Amino acid sequence: MKQTMILPPATIGILGGGQLGMYLALAAKQFGYKVAVLEPDPLCPAKRAADIHICKRYDNQEALGELAQYADVITTEFENVPASTVDYLNQFKPVYPQAESLLIAQNRGKEKTFFRSCGLLTADFVLISHIQDCHNIKAEMFPAILKTTTLGYDGKGQVKVMQASELESAYIQLAHPECILEKMVTLQHEVSLIVARNQTGSNTFPVIENHHRNGILDISYIPAAIAPELIIQAEQAAHLIVEKLDYIGLLTIEFFITHDGQLLVNEIAPRPHNSGHITLDSTITSQFEQQLRAVCGLNLGSTALKQNGAMLNLLGDVWLNNNLNPLETMINNHPNAKLYLYGKTQAKSGRKMGHLNICNNSREDLEKQVKLLKEQLKIND
């Protein structure tokens, strides 16, 4: 691994201008770096924290040349940055993560195959590239979930398939040339682990326990209430994955824990993660500062817990379902809850608008306050 240390007041280039890019930009500004963001949305959240906003497409070579002119190092805030964009920019400035890692993370089939090549366990899966493939799947694969291999997120691009006779219509419904059929497993928990790696080594955050609603992350707890041996297995898997990828930057790994205590790798995200928002208040170093440290070749920060915590996702439904402005509930009625809003101009159902962080070393008290907040904000389970 060859990496040059980059110190302030250098400029950090960010591909993507969402809320993850905004918090990375804020961490960079705190350190004294400048920030240049490439994002085609003129109202993107990261624009609020950037010195320079290049409002053009990711495949626009003029825009890429402009970003390379400003930036000393470039990183990403979402996984679907075109790999060709990263390869092009790499001619001029270092870009982390590299295109090879993005290509794996962008394709569920490549992901699962990579995990298996590392000796890690996954749910059983079959790739489907033609409608004829639907007729060759064994009955023991069902019930299953059919997913597009690319571009699906937050429950989009997937269909439950309870038996073999439903598979062909599900494949037609997704209208995608390549899909992956994953056998459904009975879960105890879904957890995520965030790991960073650069020339100074690799370091993991505490395992985070995640609860979803309608396929979208609802609540995260840190640390996860799982067996110590599973934590060790997850940490070992994380270090193995970043080593095999020769990864530089921040990587999130999502795991399933089955009813019989098996740890299965589900997917990776080559960026900060929604669940990692709790690190803004619960750990010494946030996931955004750690990404900054990783791509700049700095010593990685401590990921030790300051206090246990919970993160409640705030979707657009909170504003759509409340006649009165919900901000009073979030700010005045819960003085120990930290409110983070992303500056998005329009609330839409399922759209991530912000989150609330709560710190308390009592898991029972965390759960009670989260439950109360959800009731007051009309977040229905």
C-alpha positions in Angstrom: 0.0 0.0 0.0 1.4 3.4 -1.1 -0.2 6.5 0.3 0.9 10.1 0.9 0.0 11.9 4.0 -2.2 15.0 3.2 -2.4 17.7 5.8 -4.5 20.9 6.1 -5.1 23.3 4.4 -5.2 20.9 1.5 -8.6 20.3 -0.3 -10.7 17.2 0.0 -12.7 16.3 -3.1 -16.0 14.5 -2.5 -17.9 12.6 -5.2 -21.5 13.0 -4.0 -23.3 15.7 -2.1 -25.8 14.0 0.2 -25.9 14.1 4.0 -22.9 11.7 4.3 -20.9 14.1 2.2 -22.1 17.0 4.3 -20.9 15.5 7.5 -17.6 14.5 6.0 -17.2 18.1 4.8 -17.9 19.4 8.3 -15.3 17.1 9.7 -12.8 18.3 7.1 -13.6 21.9 7.9 -13.1 21.3 11.6 -9.6 20.0 10.8 -8.8 23.0 8.6 -9.2 21.4 5.2 -11.0 22.9 2.2 -13.7 21.0 0.5 -14.8 20.6 -3.1 -18.0 18.6 -3.9 -19.1 17.2 -7.3 -22.8 16.7 -7.2 -25.4 17.4 -9.9 -28.2 18.4 -7.5 -28.0 22.2 -7.0 -29.7 21.9 -3.6 -27.6 19.1 -2.2 -26.9 19.0 1.6 -23.1 19.0 1.2 -23.3 22.4 -0.6 -23.9 23.9 2.9 -20.5 22.9 4.1 -18.4 22.9 1.0 -16.0 25.7 -0.3 -16.7 24.7 -3.9 -19.7 23.0 -5.4 -19.3 21.7 -8.9 -22.9 21.2 -10.0 -22.4 18.7 -12.9 -22.7 15.0 -13.6 -20.2 12.4 -12.4 -19.4 11.4 -16.0 -18.7 15.0 -17.2 -15.0 15.1 -18.0 -14.9 18.9 -17.7 -16.3 18.6 -14.2 -13.9 15.8 -13.3 -11.0 17.9 -14.5 -12.2 20.8 -12.4 -12.5 18.6 -9.3 -9.0 17.2 -9.9 -7.6 20.7 -10.3 -9.0 21.7 -6.8 -8.6 18.5 -4.8 -5.5 17.0 -3.3 -7.3 13.7 -2.5 -10.8 12.5 -3.6 -13.2 10.2 -1.9 -16.8 9.1 -2.3 -20.0 9.4 -0.2 -22.2 6.9 -2.0 -21.4 3.5 -3.6 -22.8 4.1 -7.1 -20.2 6.5 -8.3 -19.2 5.2 -11.8 -16.0 3.2 -11.6 -14.9 4.9 -14.9 -15.1 8.2 -13.0 -12.7 6.9 -10.3 -10.3 5.5 -12.9 -10.3 8.8 -14.8 -9.6 10.9 -11.7 -6.9 8.5 -10.6 -4.8 9.7 -13.5 -4.5 13.1 -11.7 -5.1 12.7 -8.0 -5.4 9.8 -5.5 -9.0 8.5 -5.2 -10.2 6.3 -2.3 -11.7 3.8 -2.4 -10.4 2.4 -5.6 -12.5 1.4 -8.6 -12.0 -2.3 -8.0 -13.7 -2.1 -4.5 -16.6 0.0 -5.9 -17.2 -2.6 -8.7 -17.6 -5.3 -6.1 -19.8 -3.2 -3.8 -22.0 -2.1 -6.7 -23.0 -5.7 -7.7 -24.6 -8.1 -5.2 -23.4 -11.1 -7.2 -19.8 -10.0 -7.2 -20.2 -9.2 -3.5 -21.4 -12.6 -2.5 -18.8 -14.3 -4.6 -16.1 -12.2 -3.1 -17.2 -13.0 0.5 -17.2 -16.7 -0.3 -13.7 -16.4 -1.8 -12.6 -15.0 1.6 -14.0 -18.1 3.4 -16.9 -16.1 4.9 -20.4 -17.4 5.3 -23.3 -15.9 3.3 -26.9 -16.8 2.8 -27.4 -19.3 -0.1 -27.7 -17.5 -3.4 -28.1 -18.2 -7.1 -27.5 -15.7 -10.0 -30.2 -15.4 -12.6 -29.3 -13.8 -16.0 -32.1 -15.2 -18.2 -35.7 -16.1 -17.7 -34.9 -19.7 -18.5 -32.7 -19.7 -15.3 -35.9 -19.4 -13.2 -36.9 -23.0 -14.2 -33.6 -24.5 -12.9 -33.8 -23.4 -9.2 -34.2 -26.2 -6.6 -37.2 -26.1 -4.3 -35.0 -25.9 -1.2 -34.0 -22.3 -2.2 -37.4 -21.1 -1.2 -38.7 -18.9 0.4 -36.2 -16.4 -1.0 -35.8 -12.8 -2.0 -35.1 -11.9 -5.6 -32.9 -8.7 -5.9 -31.5 -6.8 -8.8 -27.7 -7.2 -8.7 -27.2 -3.4 -9.0 -28.9 -0.1 -7.9 -31.3 -1.5 -5.3 -31.4 0.1 -1.8 -33.7 0.7 1.1 -35.9 -2.2 0.1 -36.1 -1.1 -3.5 -35.3 -3.5 -6.3 -36.3 -6.7 -4.5 -39.3 -9.0 -4.3 -40.1 -11.9 -1.9 -40.6 -15.2 -3.7 -42.2 -17.8 -1.5 -42.1 -20.7 -3.9 -40.6 -21.7 -7.2 -43.8 -21.0 -9.2 -43.6 -17.3 -8.3 -40.0 -16.8 -9.5 -40.6 -16.1 -13.2 -43.2 -13.4 -12.6 -40.9 -11.8 -10.0 -38.0 -11.7 -12.4 -40.3 -10.1 -15.0 -41.5 -7.6 -12.4 -38.0 -6.4 -11.6 -37.3 -5.9 -15.3 -33.5 -6.2 -14.7 -31.1 -8.3 -16.8 -29.3 -9.8 -13.9 -30.7 -10.7 -10.5 -29.7 -12.6 -7.5 -31.9 -15.0 -5.6 -31.0 -15.2 -1.9 -32.5 -17.8 0.4 -34.4 -16.2 3.3 -32.9 -16.9 6.7 -34.6 -16.6 10.1 -32.8 -13.7 11.9 -32.1 -12.9 15.5 -30.4 -9.6 14.6 -29.1 -7.4 11.8 -25.8 -5.6 12.6 -23.3 -3.4 10.9 -19.6 -2.9 11.5 -17.7 0.1 10.2 -14.0 -0.4 9.6 -11.3 2.0 8.3 -8.0 1.2 6.8 -5.0 3.1 5.4 -1.2 3.0 5.5 -1.3 3.2 9.4 -3.4 0.0 9.8 -7.1 -0.8 10.2 -9.5 -0.1 13.0 -13.1 -1.1 13.7 -16.0 0.7 15.4 -18.1 -1.2 18.0 -20.7 -3.4 16.3 -24.1 -1.6 15.7 -27.4 -3.3 16.1 -30.0 -2.3 13.4 -33.8 -2.4 13.3 -35.6 -1.8 10.0 -39.1 -0.7 9.1 -40.4 -1.3 5.5 -36.9 -2.1 4.4 -35.4 1.2 5.6 -33.2 1.6 8.7 -35.3 2.7 11.6 -33.2 2.5 14.8 -29.6 1.7 15.6 -28.1 0.8 19.0 -24.4 0.9 19.9 -23.0 -1.4 21.1 -25.1 -4.3 19.6 -26.6 -6.7 22.2 -25.0 -9.8 20.8 -22.7 -12.5 22.0 -19.0 -11.6 22.5 -17.9 -14.4 20.2 -20.0 -12.9 17.4 -18.4 -9.5 17.9 -15.0 -11.1 17.5 -16.1 -13.0 14.4 -17.4 -9.7 12.8 -14.2 -7.9 13.6 -12.1 -10.6 12.1 -14.2 -10.6 9.0 -13.9 -6.9 8.7 -10.1 -6.9 8.9 -10.0 -9.8 6.4 -12.3 -8.0 3.9 -10.3 -4.7 3.8 -7.0 -6.6 3.6 -8.3 -8.7 0.6 -9.5 -5.6 -1.1 -6.3 -3.7 -0.3 -8.8 -1.0 0.8 -8.1 2.6 1.7 -11.0 4.5 3.3 -14.1 3.7 5.3 -16.1 0.6 4.7 -19.4 -0.6 6.3 -20.2 -4.3 6.4 -23.7 -5.5 7.1 -24.2 -8.9 8.8 -27.1 -11.2 9.5 -27.2 -13.2 12.7 -29.4 -16.2 12.3 -31.7 -17.9 14.9 -29.0 -20.5 15.4 -26.2 -18.0 16.0 -24.5 -18.0 12.7 -22.9 -14.8 11.4 -23.5 -14.3 7.7 -22.0 -11.4 5.6 -24.8 -9.6 3.8 -23.3 -6.7 1.9 -20.7 -3.9 2.0 -21.0 -0.2 1.5 -17.7 1.6 0.6 -18.7 4.8 2.6 -20.0 6.0 5.9 -23.4 4.4 6.8 -26.7 5.6 8.1 -26.3 3.4 11.2 -22.9 5.1 11.8 -24.6 8.5 12.5 -24.6 7.4 16.2 -20.8 7.7 16.2 -21.3 11.5 16.0 -22.1 11.4 19.7 -21.2 7.9 21.1 -17.6 7.3 20.1 -14.4 9.4 20.5 -14.0 9.5 16.7 -17.0 9.7 14.4 -17.2 7.7 11.2 -16.8 10.9 9.2 -13.6 12.0 10.9 -12.3 8.4 10.5 -13.0 8.5 6.8 -11.1 11.8 6.6 -8.2 10.4 8.5 -8.2 7.2 6.4 -8.1 8.9 3.0 -5.6 11.6 4.1 -3.1 8.9 5.4 -3.4 10.1 9.0 -3.3 7.9 12.1 -6.7 6.5 12.6 -8.7 7.9 15.5 -9.9 6.0 18.6 -13.2 4.3 18.2 -13.7 3.7 21.9 -17.2 4.3 23.2 -17.8 7.4 25.2 -21.4 6.3 26.0 -23.9 3.8 24.7 -26.4 5.3 22.3 -29.4 5.0 20.0 -30.1 6.6 16.6 -33.6 7.2 15.4 -34.0 7.8 11.6 -36.2 10.7 10.7 -38.0 10.1 7.4 -40.1 12.5 5.4 -43.2 10.7 6.9 -42.6 12.4 10.2 -43.4 15.8 8.6 -46.2 14.4 6.3 -47.9 12.6 9.2 -47.9 15.5 11.7 -50.2 18.5 11.5 -47.9 20.6 13.8 -44.2 21.1 13.2 -42.5 18.1 14.8 -39.3 20.1 15.6 -40.7 21.2 19.0 -41.1 17.6 20.1 -37.6 16.8 18.9 -35.9 19.8 20.4 -37.9 21.0 23.4 -39.4 17.8 24.8 -36.2 15.7 24.7 -33.3 17.9 25.8 -30.8 14.9 25.9 -31.6 14.0 22.3 -29.3 15.5 19.6 -31.1 16.6 16.5 -29.4 16.4 13.1 -31.3 17.7 10.0 -29.9 17.4 6.5 -31.3 20.6 5.0 -33.4 18.8 2.4 -36.0 21.2 1.1 -38.9 18.8 0.5 -40.2 16.0 2.8 -41.1 12.8 0.9 -42.3 9.4 2.2 -39.3 7.2 2.9 -36.8 10.1 2.3 -34.1 10.4 5.0 -34.5 14.0 6.3 -32.4 13.7 9.5 -31.8 11.7 12.7 -31.9 11.9 16.4 -29.1 10.6 18.6 -29.6 9.7 22.3 -26.8 8.7 24.7 -27.4 6.6 27.8 -25.5 3.6 29.2 -28.8 1.9 30.0 -30.2 0.0 27.0 -33.6 -0.2 28.8 -33.7 3.6 29.1 -32.6 4.1 25.5 -35.4 1.8 24.3 -38.0 3.6 26.4 -37.0 7.0 25.1 -36.9 5.8 21.5 -40.4 4.3 21.9 -41.7 7.5 23.3 -40.2 9.6 20.5 -41.7 7.3 17.9 -45.2 7.6 19.5 -44.9 11.4 19.7 -43.7 11.7 16.1 -46.3 9.2 14.8 -43.7 6.8 13.5 -45.7 3.6 13.2 -44.1 0.2 13.4 
